[in-house]
Amino acid sequence: MSRSVLTITPEVFQIGGPGLTDAEDAAVYLVAIGDHAALIDAGCGRSVDRLLANATACGVGRDDLDDLLLTHCHFDHTGGAAELQARLALQVVIHALDAPYVEAADPVVTAAAWYGAALQPFCPDRLLDSAYQDLWIGDRRIQAIHVPGHSPGSVVYLLESGGRKILFGQDVHGPLHPTLKSDPVAYRHSLQLLVDLEADILCEGHFGIIEGPGRVNRFIRQYMA
């Protein structure tokens, strides 16, 4: 196993983020179930080759990657989506409330302007449109849960692996800002929903991997005030 990836369980890895790919990438996670695999987020798009090499180091070939599950529309999570979609023909999934901003490459709402960058626009293949939605990686369910607040269409993904609940909650910490169409009231409600999930592992977008139900609970609750 390459040192450039972090093994969370035998089925779940971190393959992108500072120190792994571009310094401005949010964390990118890989879920591999048998011959099927999905990426959770895409980074900013400056290190796609390295991201795919890291997936290969986990034993996942390009033909195994079926889905790109986006947590929200912001550039550091979606900047690589267009290239990955074009090169791998994978299915790109995002919540319907965030889809217009990536389709139009809105520089403000996607926060691309914060990075002095331009988002390459793309058309998602599947739009999430309910509070809870079941998706599948091979024969394994991964649940998409709408958690508005950071962005209108923020989503977390919940997966059981190795008998543990793994929560891909990329920007639990925020930030909240009017230009991002953040909603502080919805955000606090969403944080309580995340606490109630009682996850064993939180895979966050900028704070890494937080293990243990108590630590996960404390991490989320610190932002509820």
C-alpha positions in Angstrom: 0.0 0.0 0.0 1.3 3.4 -1.0 2.2 5.8 1.9 0.2 8.4 0.0 -3.1 7.0 1.0 -4.7 6.5 4.5 -6.5 3.3 5.2 -9.6 3.9 7.4 -11.1 0.4 7.0 -10.2 -2.3 4.4 -12.9 -0.8 2.2 -12.5 3.0 2.9 -9.5 5.2 2.2 -8.5 8.8 2.1 -6.8 9.4 -1.2 -6.9 13.2 -1.6 -6.3 16.3 0.4 -3.3 18.3 1.6 -0.2 16.1 1.7 -1.9 13.6 -0.6 -2.9 15.7 -3.6 -3.1 19.5 -4.0 -2.7 21.6 -0.9 -6.1 23.3 -1.6 -8.0 20.1 -2.1 -10.6 19.2 0.5 -10.3 15.6 1.6 -11.2 13.0 -1.1 -12.3 9.6 0.1 -12.6 6.3 -1.7 -15.0 3.5 -1.0 -14.3 0.1 -2.6 -16.7 -2.7 -2.3 -15.7 -5.8 -4.4 -15.3 -4.7 -8.0 -17.2 -1.4 -7.5 -15.9 1.9 -6.1 -17.0 5.4 -5.5 -15.2 8.7 -4.8 -16.5 11.1 -2.1 -15.7 14.5 -3.6 -13.2 15.5 -6.2 -10.8 18.1 -4.9 -10.1 21.3 -6.8 -9.0 19.5 -10.0 -5.3 20.3 -10.0 -4.1 16.8 -9.1 -6.4 14.4 -10.9 -3.6 12.2 -12.1 -2.2 11.9 -8.6 -5.7 11.2 -7.2 -6.2 8.4 -9.6 -2.8 7.0 -8.9 -3.7 6.9 -5.2 -6.9 5.0 -6.0 -4.7 2.5 -8.0 -2.5 2.1 -4.9 -5.7 1.0 -3.1 -6.2 -1.7 -5.7 -9.0 0.2 -7.5 -8.6 0.5 -11.2 -10.3 3.2 -13.3 -12.9 0.8 -14.6 -13.9 0.1 -11.0 -14.9 3.7 -10.3 -18.7 3.9 -10.8 -19.7 7.0 -8.9 -18.5 10.4 -7.8 -20.6 11.4 -4.8 -20.4 15.1 -4.1 -21.1 16.5 -0.7 -21.8 20.1 -1.9 -20.9 22.6 -4.7 -17.8 24.3 -3.3 -14.7 24.4 -5.6 -12.3 22.6 -3.2 -14.8 19.6 -3.4 -16.0 19.8 -7.0 -13.2 21.4 -9.1 -12.1 18.0 -10.3 -15.5 16.7 -11.1 -15.7 17.7 -14.8 -12.3 16.1 -15.6 -13.2 12.9 -13.7 -16.6 12.7 -15.4 -15.0 13.1 -18.8 -12.1 10.7 -18.3 -13.9 7.9 -16.4 -17.5 8.2 -17.5 -18.6 7.8 -13.9 -21.9 8.9 -12.5 -21.7 12.3 -10.8 -24.2 12.7 -7.9 -25.1 16.0 -6.2 -28.1 17.4 -4.4 -30.5 19.3 -6.7 -30.2 22.5 -4.6 -26.5 22.8 -5.3 -26.6 21.5 -8.9 -27.4 24.9 -10.6 -24.2 26.4 -9.2 -21.9 23.8 -10.7 -23.8 23.7 -14.0 -23.3 27.5 -14.3 -19.8 27.5 -12.7 -21.0 30.2 -10.4 -17.7 31.7 -9.1 -19.3 33.2 -5.9 -21.7 30.4 -4.6 -19.1 27.7 -5.4 -16.4 29.8 -3.7 -14.1 29.4 -6.7 -13.5 33.1 -6.4 -12.1 32.6 -2.9 -9.4 30.4 -4.5 -8.7 32.8 -7.4 -9.9 30.0 -9.7 -12.6 29.1 -12.2 -14.7 26.0 -11.8 -15.0 24.0 -14.9 -18.8 23.5 -15.3 -20.3 20.1 -15.5 -23.8 18.5 -15.6 -24.5 16.0 -12.8 -25.8 12.6 -13.8 -28.1 12.2 -10.8 -29.7 14.7 -8.5 -30.6 14.0 -4.9 -33.9 15.5 -4.0 -35.1 14.1 -0.7 -34.0 14.2 3.0 -32.8 10.6 2.9 -31.8 8.6 -0.2 -30.3 5.2 -0.6 -27.5 4.7 -3.1 -25.5 1.5 -3.8 -21.8 0.7 -4.2 -22.0 -2.8 -5.5 -24.3 -4.5 -3.1 -23.6 -2.2 -0.2 -26.0 0.6 0.7 -24.6 4.1 1.3 -27.2 6.6 2.5 -27.3 10.2 1.3 -28.7 12.6 3.9 -29.5 16.2 3.2 -27.9 18.5 5.8 -28.5 22.1 4.6 -26.7 25.0 6.2 -23.2 25.3 4.9 -24.7 25.3 1.4 -28.3 24.8 0.4 -27.7 21.3 -0.9 -25.0 20.0 1.5 -25.2 16.2 1.9 -23.5 13.7 4.1 -23.1 10.0 3.2 -23.4 7.2 5.8 -21.9 3.8 5.2 -21.4 0.7 7.4 -18.0 -0.9 7.0 -16.3 -3.5 9.2 -19.2 -3.2 11.7 -18.7 0.6 12.1 -20.8 3.5 11.0 -18.7 5.8 8.8 -20.0 9.3 8.2 -18.6 11.3 5.3 -19.5 14.7 6.6 -17.2 16.9 4.7 -17.7 20.5 6.0 -19.2 19.9 9.4 -17.2 22.8 10.6 -18.7 25.3 8.1 -17.9 28.1 7.4 -21.1 30.0 7.0 -21.2 33.0 4.7 -24.0 34.9 2.9 -22.3 34.6 -0.5 -22.3 30.8 -0.1 -26.1 31.0 0.6 -25.4 29.5 4.1 -28.3 29.2 6.5 -27.3 29.3 10.2 -30.6 28.0 11.5 -30.6 25.0 9.1 -27.0 24.5 9.9 -27.6 24.0 13.6 -30.5 21.7 12.9 -28.3 19.7 10.6 -25.5 19.4 13.2 -28.0 17.9 15.7 -29.1 15.4 13.0 -25.4 14.4 12.6 -25.1 13.9 16.4 -28.1 11.7 16.3 -26.6 9.4 13.7 -24.0 8.2 16.4 -21.3 7.6 13.9 -18.2 5.6 14.9 -15.9 7.5 12.4 -16.3 10.9 10.9 -14.4 11.6 7.6 -14.3 15.4 7.6 -13.3 17.6 4.7 -10.6 19.7 6.4 -10.0 18.1 9.8 -9.3 14.6 8.7 -10.5 11.3 10.2 -12.0 11.5 13.7 -12.5 8.0 15.3 -14.6 6.9 18.2 -18.3 7.9 18.9 -17.3 10.2 21.8 -14.8 12.1 19.8 -17.1 12.4 16.8 -19.9 13.7 19.1 -17.6 16.3 20.7 -16.3 17.4 17.3 -19.7 18.1 16.0 -21.1 19.7 19.1 -18.4 22.3 19.3 -19.9 24.0 16.3 -23.5 23.9 17.6 -23.1 27.1 19.7 
